Amino acid sequence: MTRRHPLTILTASMALGVATAAVLSGCSGSETPVGTPSASASATASSTPTRSAAPLPTPEPSDPSDDQTGSADDGTGPGTGNGSGAQAPANVDFGKISKQGIAAAGGGTVVSLAGSGDAWTVVVDGPDGSLTQAVVSATLDRVTSGPFPKDSDAATKTANVARAAALKVDATAAASRAASAAGGTVSAVTLGGSGTAPTWTVAVTVGGAARTVTVNGVTGATS
């Protein structure tokens, strides 16, 4: 029988151990460790500032379109506007309208009334024959526009003074007489004629048709 030498057995054992160690080392080196986020990266992500919406500016109040302050209006001074949207009155009081026109002109005689509804234009003849015009609201009983002067030459002023001095029937009375005679609504009253025979020409609407009535400025007779 053949006998193995001890050195050969020892060499084979050492070779087997080296091979086993190499295999284990190769298996452990094939796995790559998974890294975790660093503290600095987490801090960077969480510290990014968030932009908030800027507050909208508060609008400043606009200036009022009309000043509603001031002293009370007695209705005789200069006015503005067109009666402030007042509705037409059921009945027009020519006496009140004439009074407002005369007050706005500073005195005189009404020689013309014209209009409809709420707004009436009043022309006043002053002591020197000069004419002044204003618009009066029949509902509000006040001047809403004017007064404004009307140009007149010397001859016209002289005629105006003569007619006004001879009048016995004023514009209000002439309007009333004409409305009664025609049975309609007055839209205009105008003084004409001469200094010895002043005459009112009155425009009256009757059933939708226009009619003219003449009123004697001295006697009040209509025709």
LUMTOR-613180 format. One record per residue (C-alpha): residue in three letters; z, y, x. Coordinates in steps of 0.2 Angstrom, whole numbers, padded with zeros to 4 digits. Each point is the difference from the previous one (the first is absolute). Layout:
<atoms>
{zamar = ALA; w = Z; v = Y; u = X};
...
</atoms>
This chain:
<atoms>
{zamar = MET; w = 0000; v = 0000; u = 0000};
{zamar = THR; w = -0005; v = 0018; u = 0006};
{zamar = ARG; w = 0015; v = 0013; u = 0002};
{zamar = ARG; w = -0003; v = 0018; u = -0004};
{zamar = HIS; w = 0005; v = 0013; u = 0013};
{zamar = PRO; w = 0014; v = 0012; u = -0006};
{zamar = LEU; w = -0010; v = 0016; u = 0006};
{zamar = THR; w = -0015; v = -0005; u = -0011};
{zamar = ILE; w = 0011; v = 0000; u = -0016};
{zamar = LEU; w = 0009; v = 0017; u = 0005};
{zamar = THR; w = -0017; v = 0008; u = 0002};
{zamar = ALA; w = -0007; v = -0005; u = -0017};
{zamar = SER; w = 0016; v = 0006; u = -0009};
{zamar = MET; w = -0002; v = 0017; u = 0008};
{zamar = ALA; w = -0018; v = 0002; u = -0005};
{zamar = LEU; w = 0004; v = -0005; u = -0018};
{zamar = GLY; w = 0013; v = 0014; u = 0000};
{zamar = VAL; w = -0011; v = 0013; u = 0007};
{zamar = ALA; w = -0014; v = -0004; u = -0013};
{zamar = THR; w = 0013; v = 0001; u = -0014};
{zamar = ALA; w = 0006; v = 0017; u = 0005};
{zamar = ALA; w = -0018; v = 0006; u = 0001};
{zamar = VAL; w = -0004; v = -0006; u = -0018};
{zamar = LEU; w = 0016; v = 0009; u = -0007};
{zamar = SER; w = -0004; v = 0016; u = 0009};
{zamar = GLY; w = -0017; v = 0000; u = -0007};
{zamar = CYS; w = 0006; v = -0002; u = -0017};
{zamar = SER; w = 0013; v = 0013; u = 0001};
{zamar = GLY; w = -0012; v = 0013; u = 0007};
{zamar = SER; w = -0013; v = -0002; u = -0014};
{zamar = GLU; w = 0010; v = 0010; u = -0013};
{zamar = THR; w = -0001; v = 0019; u = 0000};
{zamar = PRO; w = 0016; v = 0008; u = -0006};
{zamar = VAL; w = -0002; v = 0012; u = -0015};
{zamar = GLY; w = 0006; v = 0018; u = 0004};
{zamar = THR; w = 0010; v = 0011; u = -0011};
{zamar = PRO; w = -0003; v = 0018; u = -0003};
{zamar = SER; w = 0009; v = 0011; u = 0012};
{zamar = ALA; w = 0014; v = 0012; u = -0005};
{zamar = SER; w = -0011; v = 0015; u = 0006};
{zamar = ALA; w = -0015; v = -0005; u = -0011};
{zamar = SER; w = 0011; v = -0002; u = -0015};
{zamar = ALA; w = 0008; v = 0017; u = 0003};
{zamar = THR; w = -0017; v = 0008; u = 0002};
{zamar = ALA; w = -0006; v = -0007; u = -0017};
{zamar = SER; w = 0015; v = 0005; u = -0009};
{zamar = SER; w = 0001; v = 0017; u = 0007};
{zamar = THR; w = -0017; v = 0006; u = -0006};
{zamar = PRO; w = 0003; v = 0016; u = -0011};
{zamar = THR; w = -0005; v = 0000; u = -0018};
{zamar = ARG; w = -0009; v = 0016; u = -0006};
{zamar = SER; w = 0006; v = 0007; u = -0017};
{zamar = ALA; w = -0010; v = 0011; u = -0011};
{zamar = ALA; w = 0003; v = 0018; u = 0002};
{zamar = PRO; w = 0007; v = 0009; u = -0016};
{zamar = LEU; w = -0012; v = 0010; u = -0010};
{zamar = PRO; w = 0002; v = 0019; u = 0000};
{zamar = THR; w = 0008; v = 0008; u = -0015};
{zamar = PRO; w = -0013; v = 0011; u = -0008};
{zamar = GLU; w = 0006; v = 0018; u = -0002};
{zamar = PRO; w = 0000; v = 0008; u = -0017};
{zamar = SER; w = -0015; v = 0011; u = -0004};
{zamar = ASP; w = 0002; v = 0018; u = -0004};
{zamar = PRO; w = 0000; v = 0003; u = -0019};
{zamar = SER; w = -0016; v = 0006; u = -0007};
{zamar = ASP; w = 0008; v = 0014; u = -0011};
{zamar = ASP; w = 0016; v = 0009; u = 0002};
{zamar = GLN; w = 0010; v = -0002; u = -0016};
{zamar = THR; w = 0014; v = 0012; u = 0005};
{zamar = GLY; w = 0002; v = 0018; u = -0004};
{zamar = SER; w = 0005; v = 0012; u = -0013};
{zamar = ALA; w = -0004; v = -0003; u = -0018};
{zamar = ASP; w = -0016; v = 0007; u = -0007};
{zamar = ASP; w = 0001; v = 0011; u = -0015};
{zamar = GLY; w = -0019; v = -0002; u = -0003};
{zamar = THR; w = -0005; v = 0018; u = 0003};
{zamar = GLY; w = -0003; v = -0001; u = 0019};
{zamar = PRO; w = -0016; v = -0006; u = 0009};
{zamar = GLY; w = -0002; v = -0018; u = -0003};
{zamar = THR; w = -0010; v = -0015; u = 0008};
{zamar = GLY; w = -0008; v = -0015; u = -0007};
{zamar = ASN; w = -0008; v = -0004; u = -0017};
{zamar = GLY; w = 0015; v = -0002; u = -0012};
{zamar = SER; w = 0008; v = -0015; u = 0010};
{zamar = GLY; w = -0010; v = -0012; u = -0011};
{zamar = ALA; w = 0007; v = 0007; u = -0016};
{zamar = GLN; w = -0007; v = -0007; u = -0016};
{zamar = ALA; w = -0009; v = 0011; u = -0012};
{zamar = PRO; w = 0011; v = 0008; u = -0013};
{zamar = ALA; w = -0002; v = -0004; u = -0018};
{zamar = ASN; w = -0001; v = 0019; u = -0004};
{zamar = VAL; w = -0005; v = 0013; u = 0012};
{zamar = ASP; w = 0012; v = 0016; u = 0000};
{zamar = PHE; w = -0011; v = 0014; u = 0005};
{zamar = GLY; w = 0014; v = 0012; u = -0001};
{zamar = LYS; w = 0010; v = -0009; u = 0014};
{zamar = ILE; w = -0016; v = -0002; u = 0010};
{zamar = SER; w = -0004; v = 0018; u = -0001};
{zamar = LYS; w = 0018; v = 0005; u = 0005};
{zamar = GLN; w = -0001; v = -0011; u = 0016};
{zamar = GLY; w = -0017; v = 0008; u = 0005};
{zamar = ILE; w = 0007; v = 0017; u = -0003};
{zamar = ALA; w = 0015; v = -0003; u = 0010};
{zamar = ALA; w = -0010; v = -0008; u = 0015};
{zamar = ALA; w = -0011; v = 0016; u = 0000};
{zamar = GLY; w = 0015; v = 0011; u = 0000};
{zamar = GLY; w = -0004; v = 0008; u = -0017};
{zamar = GLY; w = -0016; v = 0004; u = -0010};
{zamar = THR; w = -0010; v = -0006; u = -0015};
{zamar = VAL; w = -0008; v = -0017; u = -0002};
{zamar = VAL; w = -0019; v = 0002; u = -0001};
{zamar = SER; w = -0005; v = -0018; u = 0001};
{zamar = LEU; w = 0007; v = -0018; u = -0004};
{zamar = ALA; w = -0010; v = -0015; u = 0004};
{zamar = GLY; w = 0004; v = -0019; u = 0002};
{zamar = SER; w = 0005; v = -0016; u = -0009};
{zamar = GLY; w = 0014; v = -0012; u = -0001};
{zamar = ASP; w = 0014; v = 0005; u = 0013};
{zamar = ALA; w = -0009; v = 0012; u = 0012};
{zamar = TRP; w = -0005; v = 0018; u = -0006};
{zamar = THR; w = -0008; v = 0014; u = 0011};
{zamar = VAL; w = 0007; v = 0017; u = -0005};
{zamar = VAL; w = -0008; v = 0016; u = 0006};
{zamar = VAL; w = 0011; v = 0016; u = -0001};
{zamar = ASP; w = -0006; v = 0018; u = 0000};
{zamar = GLY; w = 0012; v = 0011; u = 0010};
{zamar = PRO; w = 0005; v = 0018; u = -0003};
{zamar = ASP; w = -0014; v = 0006; u = 0011};
{zamar = GLY; w = -0013; v = -0012; u = -0007};
{zamar = SER; w = 0001; v = -0013; u = 0014};
{zamar = LEU; w = -0001; v = -0018; u = -0005};
{zamar = THR; w = 0012; v = -0014; u = 0005};
{zamar = GLN; w = -0003; v = -0019; u = -0003};
{zamar = ALA; w = 0012; v = -0014; u = -0001};
{zamar = VAL; w = 0001; v = -0018; u = -0007};
{zamar = VAL; w = 0014; v = -0004; u = -0012};
{zamar = SER; w = 0007; v = -0017; u = -0006};
{zamar = ALA; w = 0002; v = 0000; u = -0018};
{zamar = THR; w = 0012; v = -0015; u = 0001};
{zamar = LEU; w = 0011; v = 0006; u = 0014};
{zamar = ASP; w = -0001; v = 0018; u = -0005};
{zamar = ARG; w = -0003; v = 0006; u = 0018};
{zamar = VAL; w = -0013; v = 0007; u = 0012};
{zamar = THR; w = -0008; v = -0015; u = 0009};
{zamar = SER; w = -0013; v = 0010; u = 0010};
{zamar = GLY; w = -0002; v = 0018; u = 0005};
{zamar = PRO; w = 0001; v = 0014; u = -0003};
{zamar = PHE; w = -0016; v = 0005; u = 0008};
{zamar = PRO; w = -0009; v = 0017; u = -0001};
{zamar = LYS; w = -0017; v = 0002; u = -0008};
{zamar = ASP; w = -0012; v = 0013; u = 0007};
{zamar = SER; w = -0005; v = 0014; u = -0011};
{zamar = ASP; w = -0010; v = 0016; u = 0003};
{zamar = ALA; w = 0006; v = 0017; u = -0005};
{zamar = ALA; w = -0010; v = 0000; u = -0016};
{zamar = THR; w = 0006; v = -0017; u = -0006};
{zamar = LYS; w = 0018; v = 0006; u = 0004};
{zamar = THR; w = -0002; v = 0015; u = -0011};
{zamar = ALA; w = -0007; v = -0010; u = -0014};
{zamar = ASN; w = 0014; v = -0012; u = 0001};
{zamar = VAL; w = 0013; v = 0013; u = -0001};
{zamar = ALA; w = -0008; v = 0008; u = -0016};
{zamar = ARG; w = -0002; v = -0017; u = -0009};
{zamar = ALA; w = 0018; v = -0005; u = 0004};
{zamar = ALA; w = 0007; v = 0017; u = -0006};
{zamar = ALA; w = -0010; v = -0001; u = -0017};
{zamar = LEU; w = 0006; v = -0018; u = -0004};
{zamar = LYS; w = 0011; v = -0003; u = -0015};
{zamar = VAL; w = -0003; v = -0019; u = -0001};
{zamar = ASP; w = 0004; v = -0009; u = 0016};
{zamar = ALA; w = -0007; v = -0017; u = 0007};
{zamar = THR; w = 0013; v = -0011; u = -0009};
{zamar = ALA; w = -0003; v = 0008; u = -0017};
{zamar = ALA; w = -0019; v = -0001; u = 0003};
{zamar = ALA; w = 0001; v = -0018; u = 0004};
{zamar = SER; w = 0011; v = -0004; u = -0016};
{zamar = ARG; w = -0012; v = 0010; u = -0011};
{zamar = ALA; w = -0015; v = -0009; u = 0006};
{zamar = ALA; w = 0008; v = -0017; u = -0001};
{zamar = SER; w = 0005; v = 0003; u = -0018};
{zamar = ALA; w = -0017; v = 0007; u = -0005};
{zamar = ALA; w = -0010; v = -0014; u = 0008};
{zamar = GLY; w = 0012; v = -0014; u = -0003};
{zamar = GLY; w = -0002; v = -0006; u = 0018};
{zamar = THR; w = 0008; v = 0000; u = 0018};
{zamar = VAL; w = -0002; v = 0015; u = 0011};
{zamar = SER; w = -0006; v = -0003; u = 0018};
{zamar = ALA; w = -0003; v = 0018; u = 0005};
{zamar = VAL; w = 0004; v = 0018; u = -0004};
{zamar = THR; w = -0009; v = 0015; u = 0008};
{zamar = LEU; w = 0001; v = 0018; u = -0002};
{zamar = GLY; w = -0015; v = 0011; u = -0001};
{zamar = GLY; w = -0007; v = 0014; u = -0010};
{zamar = SER; w = 0003; v = 0018; u = 0005};
{zamar = GLY; w = 0015; v = 0012; u = 0002};
{zamar = THR; w = -0002; v = 0006; u = -0018};
{zamar = ALA; w = -0004; v = -0018; u = -0008};
{zamar = PRO; w = 0008; v = -0014; u = 0011};
{zamar = THR; w = -0006; v = -0017; u = -0007};
{zamar = TRP; w = 0007; v = -0018; u = 0004};
{zamar = THR; w = -0013; v = -0014; u = 0001};
{zamar = VAL; w = 0009; v = -0016; u = -0003};
{zamar = ALA; w = -0008; v = -0018; u = 0003};
{zamar = VAL; w = 0006; v = -0012; u = -0013};
{zamar = THR; w = -0004; v = -0019; u = -0001};
{zamar = VAL; w = -0002; v = -0006; u = -0018};
{zamar = GLY; w = -0003; v = -0019; u = -0002};
{zamar = GLY; w = -0007; v = -0002; u = 0017};
{zamar = ALA; w = -0012; v = 0015; u = -0002};
{zamar = ALA; w = 0002; v = 0017; u = 0009};
{zamar = ARG; w = 0002; v = 0016; u = -0010};
{zamar = THR; w = 0002; v = 0018; u = 0004};
{zamar = VAL; w = 0012; v = 0011; u = -0010};
{zamar = THR; w = 0000; v = 0019; u = 0003};
{zamar = VAL; w = 0017; v = 0009; u = -0003};
{zamar = ASN; w = 0001; v = 0019; u = -0001};
{zamar = GLY; w = 0013; v = 0006; u = 0013};
{zamar = VAL; w = 0006; v = 0014; u = -0011};
{zamar = THR; w = 0000; v = -0007; u = -0018};
{zamar = GLY; w = 0001; v = -0019; u = 0004};
{zamar = ALA; w = -0015; v = -0004; u = -0012};
{zamar = THR; w = -0010; v = -0015; u = 0004};
{zamar = SER; w = -0018; v = -0004; u = -0002};
</atoms>
